[in-house]
Amino acid sequence: MCAELVSGGHEVHALVRRPGSAPPQTTEVAGDLRDGEALRQAVAQASFDCVIHLAAEIATQRDVRKITEVNVEGTHRLLAAAGAADSPRFVFVSTVVTGDAGGAILHEASTLPVQTAYGRSKQQGEQLVRESGLPGVIIRPSHVYGPGGWYAEEIVKRLRQPGRFVVLGSGQNWWDVVRVEDVASACVAAAERAEPGSLYHVVDDEPIRYFDFVALTAAALGVGSPRRVPLWLARLAAGADPVTAVIRSARSSNERIKRELGWAPRYRSAQEGVPDAIAKLSR
């Protein structure tokens, strides 16, 4: 996100919890979503036009209290701090991964099935943005992958370990995926030119089956295809909510953001994006 903004000529302040962890060519600002006073001080340090809020506990977090504290209460604190700073534009990165849609194609007007604590927290965050009075824009990415993050830790790292990676259930559920760089470019488009109150789904052009996504990664790594594990066993090992997020079946439409903001994914499908991500991880 920061690299995308910097390359577009923007001056970027990065909110960090750990000193020295700000991305290159950004100004570091210390703060924590759990500390409202620290956020107010951080926001007061600089005059800015837009807040892009990406920080969150993700779906693999099993502690519901942490999810609520960061994703809901943290968003509320950041909105309050931003609201005290001359009402800047506020881009909130939510998610379309909230529950099983039975393979349906999800549009911005669709009612999302909400089945996990993570999904609920993101829906609550969206409501807070709408009620804040700030000129807010909501971005809903699908399963985000790329040369880092959960994809590197949860899939690539495990595929490289001895033994075969396991896919939960049949793996025939639909996954709507998107490269992380494409989410970043969508956020920049939203920050620069989206109308306040807008909502956009951000996904590549071609959904893929969950098993095929993992198998595509395995092939790019040159390792064996994954095997399958029964869902009951997966729930015992990983917890109900993380499993629900993985076996969710849905496709999403990116038609609105293409039409209204002129956005298009650099990686139109996992067939393009996965081998490239693996190549970057191998450097």
C-alpha positions as CSV (number, residue, x, y, z in Angstrom):
1,M,0.0,0.0,0.0
2,C,2.7,2.4,1.0
3,A,4.8,1.6,-2.1
4,E,1.8,2.1,-4.3
5,L,1.1,5.5,-2.8
6,V,4.7,6.6,-2.9
7,S,5.1,5.6,-6.5
8,G,2.0,7.8,-7.3
9,G,3.7,10.9,-5.8
10,H,1.9,10.9,-2.5
11,E,3.4,11.9,0.9
12,V,2.8,8.9,3.2
13,H,2.7,8.7,7.0
14,A,2.8,5.1,8.3
15,L,1.2,4.3,11.6
16,V,3.5,1.7,13.3
17,R,3.6,-0.1,16.7
18,R,7.3,-1.1,16.4
19,P,9.8,1.8,16.0
20,G,11.8,1.4,12.8
21,S,9.2,-0.7,11.0
22,A,7.8,2.0,8.7
23,P,8.1,1.1,5.0
24,P,10.7,2.9,2.8
25,Q,10.1,6.5,1.9
26,T,7.3,7.0,4.5
27,T,7.2,9.1,7.6
28,E,6.9,6.9,10.7
29,V,4.2,7.7,13.2
30,A,3.9,5.7,16.4
31,G,0.5,4.5,17.5
32,D,-1.7,1.6,18.3
33,L,-5.3,0.9,17.5
34,R,-5.8,-0.2,21.1
35,D,-4.8,3.3,22.4
36,G,-7.2,6.1,21.5
37,E,-5.0,8.8,22.9
38,A,-2.0,7.6,21.0
39,L,-4.0,7.6,17.8
40,R,-5.2,11.2,18.5
41,Q,-1.6,12.3,19.0
42,A,-0.5,10.4,15.9
43,V,-3.1,12.0,13.7
44,A,-2.3,15.4,15.1
45,Q,1.3,15.2,14.0
46,A,0.6,15.7,10.3
47,S,-1.9,17.4,8.0
48,F,-3.3,14.9,5.7
49,D,-6.1,14.3,3.1
50,C,-6.9,10.7,3.6
51,V,-6.7,7.8,6.1
52,I,-6.4,4.3,4.6
53,H,-7.2,1.8,7.3
54,L,-6.0,-1.7,6.6
55,A,-4.9,-2.9,10.1
56,A,-6.9,-5.9,11.4
57,E,-6.8,-9.2,13.1
58,I,-7.4,-11.7,10.3
59,A,-9.7,-14.7,10.0
60,T,-7.1,-17.2,11.4
61,Q,-7.3,-15.4,14.8
62,R,-9.1,-17.7,17.2
63,D,-9.5,-15.2,20.1
64,V,-12.8,-13.4,19.5
65,R,-11.9,-10.7,22.1
66,K,-8.8,-9.7,20.1
67,I,-10.8,-9.6,16.9
68,T,-13.3,-7.3,18.5
69,E,-10.8,-5.1,20.2
70,V,-8.8,-4.4,17.1
71,N,-11.3,-4.7,14.2
72,V,-14.2,-3.0,15.9
73,E,-13.0,-0.9,18.8
74,G,-9.8,0.0,17.0
75,T,-11.7,1.2,14.0
76,H,-13.9,3.3,16.3
77,R,-10.9,4.9,17.9
78,L,-9.2,5.6,14.6
79,L,-12.4,7.1,13.2
80,A,-12.7,9.4,16.3
81,A,-9.1,10.5,15.9
82,A,-9.6,11.2,12.2
83,G,-12.9,13.0,12.8
84,A,-11.0,15.4,15.1
85,A,-8.6,16.2,12.3
86,D,-10.8,18.2,9.9
87,S,-12.8,15.2,8.5
88,P,-10.4,13.7,6.0
89,R,-11.4,11.0,3.5
90,F,-11.4,7.6,5.1
91,V,-10.8,4.4,3.1
92,F,-11.7,1.3,5.1
93,V,-10.5,-2.0,3.9
94,S,-13.2,-4.6,4.9
95,T,-13.7,-8.0,3.3
96,V,-16.1,-10.0,1.2
97,V,-15.0,-13.2,3.0
98,T,-17.6,-13.3,5.8
99,G,-19.3,-16.6,5.2
100,D,-20.5,-19.3,2.8
101,A,-22.5,-17.9,-0.1
102,G,-23.0,-21.4,-1.7
103,G,-21.0,-20.5,-4.7
104,A,-23.1,-17.4,-5.6
105,I,-21.6,-14.3,-7.3
106,L,-21.5,-11.5,-4.8
107,H,-22.1,-7.9,-5.9
108,E,-22.0,-4.8,-3.8
109,A,-25.8,-4.9,-3.4
110,S,-25.7,-8.5,-2.2
111,T,-26.5,-9.4,1.4
112,L,-23.3,-11.1,2.7
113,P,-23.6,-14.3,4.7
114,V,-21.9,-13.5,8.0
115,Q,-20.8,-16.6,9.9
116,T,-17.5,-15.8,11.6
117,A,-16.3,-13.4,14.3
118,Y,-13.9,-11.9,11.7
119,G,-16.7,-11.4,9.2
120,R,-19.0,-9.8,11.9
121,S,-16.2,-7.5,13.0
122,K,-15.6,-6.2,9.5
123,Q,-19.4,-5.7,9.0
124,Q,-19.4,-3.7,12.3
125,G,-16.4,-1.7,11.1
126,E,-18.3,-0.8,7.9
127,Q,-21.3,0.4,9.9
128,L,-19.0,2.5,12.1
129,V,-17.6,4.2,8.9
130,R,-21.1,4.9,7.6
131,E,-22.1,6.4,10.9
132,S,-18.9,8.5,11.4
133,G,-19.9,11.5,9.3
134,L,-16.6,11.2,7.5
135,P,-16.4,11.0,3.7
136,G,-15.8,7.2,3.8
137,V,-15.2,4.7,1.1
138,I,-15.3,0.9,1.7
139,I,-13.1,-1.6,-0.1
140,R,-14.0,-5.3,0.2
141,P,-11.2,-7.5,-1.1
142,S,-11.7,-11.3,-1.4
143,H,-8.9,-13.8,-0.4
144,V,-5.8,-11.7,-0.8
145,Y,-2.5,-13.4,-1.7
146,G,0.9,-12.5,-2.9
147,P,4.7,-12.8,-2.2
148,G,4.3,-12.5,1.6
149,G,1.7,-12.4,4.4
150,W,-0.6,-15.3,5.2
151,Y,-0.1,-16.8,1.8
152,A,3.6,-17.2,2.4
153,E,3.1,-18.4,6.0
154,E,0.0,-20.5,5.8
155,I,0.3,-22.1,2.3
156,V,3.7,-21.7,0.8
157,K,5.7,-22.4,4.0
158,R,3.6,-25.5,4.7
159,L,3.8,-26.8,1.2
160,R,7.6,-26.6,1.5
161,Q,7.6,-28.7,4.7
162,P,8.0,-32.5,4.8
163,G,4.7,-34.2,4.2
164,R,1.9,-33.1,1.9
165,F,-0.2,-30.0,2.6
166,V,-3.8,-30.7,3.5
167,V,-6.8,-29.1,1.9
168,L,-9.9,-28.9,4.1
169,G,-12.8,-31.0,2.9
170,S,-13.2,-31.6,-0.8
171,G,-11.6,-28.3,-1.9
172,Q,-14.2,-27.8,-4.6
173,N,-15.5,-24.6,-3.0
174,W,-15.1,-21.5,-5.1
175,W,-12.4,-19.0,-4.0
176,D,-12.5,-15.4,-5.2
177,V,-8.9,-14.3,-5.0
178,V,-6.9,-11.1,-5.7
179,R,-3.2,-10.2,-5.6
180,V,-2.1,-7.9,-2.8
181,E,-0.8,-5.3,-5.3
182,D,-4.2,-5.1,-6.9
183,V,-5.8,-4.4,-3.6
184,A,-3.3,-1.6,-3.1
185,S,-4.1,-0.1,-6.4
186,A,-7.8,-0.3,-5.7
187,C,-7.2,1.6,-2.4
188,V,-5.3,4.3,-4.1
189,A,-8.1,4.7,-6.7
190,A,-10.6,4.9,-3.9
191,A,-8.5,7.5,-2.0
192,E,-8.0,9.6,-5.1
193,R,-11.3,9.6,-6.9
194,A,-14.1,7.5,-5.3
195,E,-17.3,9.3,-4.3
196,P,-17.9,9.4,-0.5
197,G,-20.2,6.5,0.5
198,S,-18.9,4.2,-2.3
199,L,-18.5,0.5,-1.8
200,Y,-16.4,-1.7,-4.0
201,H,-15.6,-5.4,-4.3
202,V,-11.9,-6.1,-5.3
203,V,-11.2,-9.4,-6.9
204,D,-9.5,-10.7,-10.0
205,D,-11.3,-11.7,-13.1
206,E,-11.5,-15.5,-12.7
207,P,-12.6,-17.4,-9.5
208,I,-10.8,-20.6,-8.8
209,R,-11.6,-23.7,-6.7
210,Y,-9.8,-23.8,-3.4
211,F,-8.1,-27.2,-4.1
212,D,-7.0,-25.8,-7.5
213,F,-5.5,-22.7,-5.9
214,V,-3.4,-24.8,-3.5
215,A,-2.4,-27.2,-6.3
216,L,-1.4,-24.3,-8.5
217,T,0.9,-23.1,-5.7
218,A,2.3,-26.6,-5.2
219,A,3.0,-26.9,-9.0
220,A,4.8,-23.5,-9.0
221,L,6.9,-24.7,-6.0
222,G,7.6,-28.0,-7.7
223,V,6.1,-30.1,-4.8
224,G,3.4,-32.7,-4.7
225,S,-0.3,-31.9,-4.9
226,P,-2.1,-31.5,-1.6
227,R,-4.2,-34.2,0.1
228,R,-7.6,-33.7,1.7
229,V,-8.5,-33.9,5.3
230,P,-12.1,-34.4,6.8
231,L,-13.7,-31.2,8.0
232,W,-14.4,-32.5,11.5
233,L,-10.7,-33.1,12.0
234,A,-9.8,-29.7,10.6
235,R,-12.2,-28.0,13.0
236,L,-10.7,-29.8,16.0
237,A,-7.2,-28.7,15.0
238,A,-7.8,-25.2,13.7
239,G,-11.1,-24.1,15.2
240,A,-14.5,-23.6,13.6
241,D,-14.2,-20.0,12.4
242,P,-10.8,-20.4,10.5
243,V,-12.2,-23.5,8.8
244,T,-15.4,-21.7,7.9
245,A,-13.4,-19.0,6.2
246,V,-11.4,-21.5,4.2
247,I,-14.3,-23.7,3.0
248,R,-16.5,-20.7,2.2
249,S,-17.7,-20.9,-1.4
250,A,-18.3,-17.6,-3.3
251,R,-17.4,-15.7,-6.3
252,S,-17.3,-11.9,-6.5
253,S,-17.9,-9.3,-9.2
254,N,-15.4,-6.5,-9.8
255,E,-17.6,-4.8,-12.4
256,R,-18.4,-1.8,-10.3
257,I,-14.9,-0.7,-9.5
258,K,-13.8,-1.2,-13.1
259,R,-16.7,0.9,-14.4
260,E,-16.6,3.7,-11.8
261,L,-12.9,4.0,-11.0
262,G,-11.3,2.6,-14.1
263,W,-9.5,0.0,-12.0
264,A,-8.3,-3.3,-13.5
265,P,-6.2,-6.1,-11.9
266,R,-2.6,-6.4,-13.0
267,Y,-3.0,-10.2,-12.3
268,R,-6.3,-11.2,-14.0
269,S,-6.3,-14.7,-12.5
270,A,-4.5,-17.0,-10.1
271,Q,-3.0,-18.7,-13.1
272,E,-1.1,-15.5,-13.7
273,G,-0.6,-14.3,-10.2
274,V,0.5,-17.5,-8.3
275,P,3.6,-18.4,-10.4
276,D,4.7,-14.8,-10.2
277,A,4.2,-14.7,-6.4
278,I,6.2,-17.9,-6.0
279,A,9.0,-16.5,-8.2
280,K,9.2,-13.3,-6.1
281,L,9.3,-15.4,-2.9
282,S,12.2,-17.5,-4.3
283,R,14.5,-14.5,-5.0
